[in-house]
Amino acid sequence: MEVKTSLLDNMIGVGDMVLLEPLSEDSFLENLQKRFDHNEIYTYIGSVVISMNPYRSLPIFTPDKVEEYRNRNFYELSPHIYALADEAYRSLRDQDKDQCILITGESGAGKTEASKLVMSYVAAVCGKGQEVNKVKEQLLQSNPVLEAFGNAKTVRNDNSSRFGKYMDIEFDFKGDPLGGVISNYLLEKSRVVKQPRGERNFHVFYQLLSGASDDTLRKLKLDRDFSKYNYLSLDSAAVNGLDDAANFRTVRNAMQIVGFMEDEVQSVLELVAAVLKLGNIEFKPESRCNGTDESRIKDKNDLKEMCELLGIEQSVLERAFSYRTVEAKMEKVSTTLNVAQAYYARDALAKNLYSRLFSWLVTRINESIKAQTKTRHKVMGVLDIYGFEIFEDGDNSFEQFIINYCNEKLQQIFIELTLREEQEEYVREGIEWTNIEYFNNAIICDLIENNQNGILAMLDEECLRPGTVTDETFLDKLNTVCAEHQHFESRLSKNSKFLTDHSLPHNCFRIQHYAGKVLYRVEGFVDKNNDLLYRDLSQAMYKANHSLIKQLFPEGNPAKVNLKRPPTAGFQFRASVGTLMKNLQTKNPNYIRCIKPNDKKASHIFTDSLVRHQVRYLGLMENVRVRRAGYAFRQAYEPCLERYKMLCKRTWPHWRGPAREGVEVLMTDLQVPAEEFSYGRSKIFIRNPRTLFFLEERRRQCLEDLATLIQKIYRGWKCRTQFLLLKKSQVTVAAWYRRYAQQKKYKRIKSATTVVQSYTRGWQARKLLRELKYQKRCEEAVTTIAAFWHGTQVRREYRKFFRANAGKKIYDFTIQRIIQKYFLNLKSTMPSMSPIDKNWPTRPYLFLDGVHTDLRRIFHLWRCKKYRSQFTEEKKAVYEEKLEASEIFKDKKALYPSSVSQPFKGDYLEISKNPKYQKLNSAVDEKVLLADVVNKINRANGKGTARIFLLTKKSVVLADQKTGQVKASVPLPDLSSVSVSTQTDGFFALRLKEGSASAVKGDFLLSSEHLIEIITKLHRVGATTADMEQLNVDISDEFLVQFKQDKVCVKFIQGVPKNGNSVSCKRKNNRLLEVSVPTTP
């Protein structure tokens, strides 16, 4: 069951100011502060929401809060901006009423944040779907774009909106968003060229310089250093808690979501860069021969870069900054501009360029977010506009004047719509309507906007008249026309009562607004209202090759020259406000009044004077009085009866009849005076808050009595339940205890029984054991006696035989014991299983010499067999080759000992894997047993030539090392012998059989580092090949080698070769080759 709640439940202070008693400005502020101190930032004035800026995050904007306020009555929960947003959305969706939400307040009061909360709530509660989500995302993402270009850091607010914004969100019949339209009002474009101390220019300038990539800045001809741009203030360039680089990325992403094309984004950034460049253009005076002064640009570099960005001819823009052309009918007059006029023209161009760019952005966003369907839409408008502005130091100028004019119009429509809403509800409920006395500010609006003698009309007239026009002449005109007006004050007017008012300076006038008196300084009114941009600059901009610039300056088109003066800023703003008022009057209004608690932007600080000032100029006390002029409180019969039914026995706990009759019975029973309330068709109206508080107090007392009764019944139920639980627990504990006691008794009896049984079994076992032992001793005694008796008989019988063989038996027994001891000792001292281990236990007795030797030999053979069984076939082959090399070269060749530790690798060239020898490998059919590089000795000079030596099972192949071409192939049967020396050299001669086909060119004298392996493999292949005789190995320091027809003697000598430690071969004569081998140490 859903629990019914109310605004009045757990109320801190008074949640609705209409119920405040007594009502005064002090009690109003005290109630606001009390709620603010308890983090209650929202308070109602009827259906108006007062929002206090907490300057910190509060956990009251979560998705759970959205669901809590969704589809709930406005007064059902504590005051919240979500309640107003939900009420407006449900009225639009269910009752088909167009809505508008008016958000006002001064800078820093939280207007922008309030508008975001309203939009986010509506986006959260409306329908879902891909297209709907896209529209919602576009509507929400339009905010970061407009904030970047329209917001700035001020002394009051780090993200202050410097423009007014009105957004119409369009919905279909289901309440799903279709699109929207944004209108902007009065962008503070003067901020582009000048900012007050402690404030910044618009965010986008700092975001661009901080967040854009180096490549983007290079294209835009910009530098990251803020100090290089005159239009950017440096004292507040960095703001705590504001990440310009991250915000720039957010803005780029938002523009993409809204629908900006990449070239459009680039064009916008180029215009922003152009404004920065424009501020760096400076002028210097120059005198002409006729005595007049003209201006010249000091440094043309910034002008050149700006012209390159916008595609403008530099000379055209330079002339526009130096001359002004005035056209009148058929005449053109060109005049030079002095330095002051040139600076004015530069700043006017910068302001107009940025202002028109901002307007274009709004138009472009509207194109993306507008509804696509042509059917009628439901509309919810959200107005986020400046609040009433009063600067205490009297520095109120033209901007404050038109802002306050807009707030006067909003106050006027607020009073009208509030009274109309009250009257309509009274008529709808059948309550008699009485006229309410209130201050009608229409007279102030007329003072400002009257077409004949209004202040704006006179300002326009003064700007358009010929002759010398100054702010002083405008003030004189006001003093003449408005002197008798009761809300206009000026020291120079005809009204003598202000002549001695020293609080009113001579160059100022004062208007008594609904929110109080405001002093306006007349300085700058005429210039700001004119908002003049020289036609030469407009035409120069139109000549740009930049597509966006042409759209922003259409008046610069020479084909469409309009000699009419453009409308003034005041005229344009008055027309915009008039359109806005007409729009708002067609919609059901909802109000959010934002208040700033302090000027320090700090949480938990409530400045009484500041809040009092805002309460006055927001007209909140007037709002309360208008709301309380009739009935202060009204409520539908069902929730009223539900809330107060416990105050009457006839309605408690359930009323079976209609709700209105139940309320009538209730009010009669409580004896509330009839003049304090009235019955409407669906609601009860209570005139005085005291009556409501009386009901609330009675309800509180009744709730306390009910709470006491509930507590009494609950305590009785709890005690009974506790008693029954204790009783049940006692029974359970007793049962468990009895069980435990019986178990313990049983275990004790069982233990005693077991002990008795064990003693009985022990006695029986011991008795049986004694009997068995006695029986065994008897049997052993009989056996012993029989054995002794049989022994005596045998000894008597065989005594003669024992004496004859006793010596031999003793000897055999002794020998047997010695041999047994020998074998046991040999087992414990057995050597290791290594074949090279020559250890063997010593022989204990001389007569065991033969056995000892045979056992050593047998053990050695056995462990050699065990060792050989571990070898693989490849390892056996390697050891067999090493064994054969030992048989051939051991103690015969001095090179042999160094080769023992080197493994026989065989294929040193990896001929099958190396692509260099692929051709050679394919030329050899058989498997290659050995591949190495050898030197073939030339008999002519004894020098060697590198050759590849290949050995297969059938032949020896010599090939060129570089090309791989086969030089010689000798079948193994053609080899007769191999000759080597006894020394450490690697020379060997392959001797060929005479008469063989291979012997034509003679024998081969070769040299290799792997001589031992080559000769061993040749000898091994000859031994394993059936059709070949075993190869002879001739080891001698002098042998003959057959070279073609001649025989040459190869002689090896020991000596010191000239080239170090290597072996050298030298030809001595035609018959002798001498090989010098280094002497081994």
Salt bridges, closest charged atoms under 4 A:
GLU2 OE2 - ARG72 NE 3.86
ASP9 OD1 - ARG643 NH2 2.93
ASP9 OD1 - ARG699 NH1 3.61
GLU21 OE1 - ARG628 NH2 3.04
GLU21 OE2 - ARG690 NH1 3.19
GLU25 OE1 - ARG612 NH1 2.81
GLU25 OE1 - ARG616 NH2 3.13
ASP26 OD1 - ARG612 NH1 3.02
GLU40 OE1 - ARG35 NH2 3.55
GLU67 OE2 - ARG70 NH1 3.34
GLU68 OE1 - LYS65 NZ 3.50
GLU76 OE2 - ARG72 NE 2.89
ASP86 OD2 - ARG90 NE 2.70
GLU87 OE1 - ARG90 NH2 3.29
ASP94 OD1 - ARG93 NE 2.85
ASP96 OD1 - ARG376 NH1 3.69
GLU106 OE2 - ARG156 NH1 3.44
GLU106 OE2 - LYS596 NZ 2.96
GLU147 OE2 - LYS116 NZ 2.79
ASP158 OD1 - LYS601 NZ 2.73
GLU170 OE1 - HIS377 ND1 3.39
ASP172 OD2 - LYS174 NZ 2.95
ASP176 OD2 - LYS174 NZ 3.91
GLU188 OE1 - ARG162 NE 2.54
GLU188 OE1 - ARG191 NE 3.09
GLU199 OE1 - ARG191 NH2 2.63
ASP214 OD1 - ARG224 NH2 2.83
ASP215 OD1 - ARG218 NH2 2.87
ASP215 OD2 - LYS219 NZ 3.54
ASP223 OD2 - LYS228 NZ 3.34
ASP244 OD2 - ARG200 NH1 3.16
GLU262 OE2 - ARG252 NH2 2.90
GLU264 OE2 - ARG364 NE 3.03
GLU270 OE1 - HIS546 NE2 2.70
GLU286 OE2 - ARG296 NE 3.82
GLU294 OE1 - ARG288 NE 3.56
GLU294 OE2 - ARG296 NH2 2.87
ASP302 OD1 - LYS277 NZ 3.79
GLU305 OE1 - LYS277 NZ 2.48
GLU308 OE1 - LYS221 NZ 3.23
GLU318 OE2 - LYS300 NZ 2.77
ASP347 OD1 - ARG346 NH2 3.07
GLU392 OE2 - HIS613 ND1 3.61
GLU399 OE1 - LYS528 NZ 3.16
GLU408 OE2 - HIS513 ND1 2.77
GLU422 OE2 - ARG627 NH1 3.31
GLU422 OE2 - ARG634 NH1 3.15
GLU425 OE1 - ARG634 NH1 2.92
GLU425 OE2 - LYS683 NZ 2.58
GLU449 OE2 - LYS409 NZ 3.09
GLU461 OE2 - LYS477 NZ 2.38
GLU462 OE2 - ARG465 NH2 2.82
GLU489 OE1 - ARG510 NE 2.62
GLU489 OE2 - LYS517 NZ 3.04
ASP501 OD2 - ARG510 NH2 2.65
ASP531 OD2 - LYS189 NZ 2.30
GLU555 OE2 - ARG356 NH1 2.73
ASP599 OD1 - LYS596 NZ 3.11
ASP608 OD1 - ARG612 NH2 3.07
GLU642 OE1 - LYS645 NZ 3.79
GLU664 OE2 - ARG660 NE 3.12
GLU696 OE2 - ARG643 NE 2.91
GLU697 OE2 - ARG700 NH2 2.28
GLU704 OE2 - ARG700 NH1 2.47
ASP812 OD2 - LYS808 NZ 3.23
ASP849 OD1 - ARG843 NE 3.28
GLU880 OE1 - ARG1020 NH2 2.60
GLU881 OE2 - LYS1017 NZ 2.88
GLU884 OE2 - HIS1019 ND1 2.68
GLU884 OE1 - ARG1020 NH1 3.27
ASP932 OD2 - HIS1010 ND1 2.69
ASP960 OD1 - ARG947 NH1 3.76
ASP985 OD1 - LYS893 NZ 3.55
ASP1003 OD2 - ARG991 NE 3.50
ASP1046 OD2 - ARG939 NH1 3.44
ASP1046 OD1 - ARG1071 NH1 3.87
GLU1074 OE1 - LYS1068 NZ 3.55
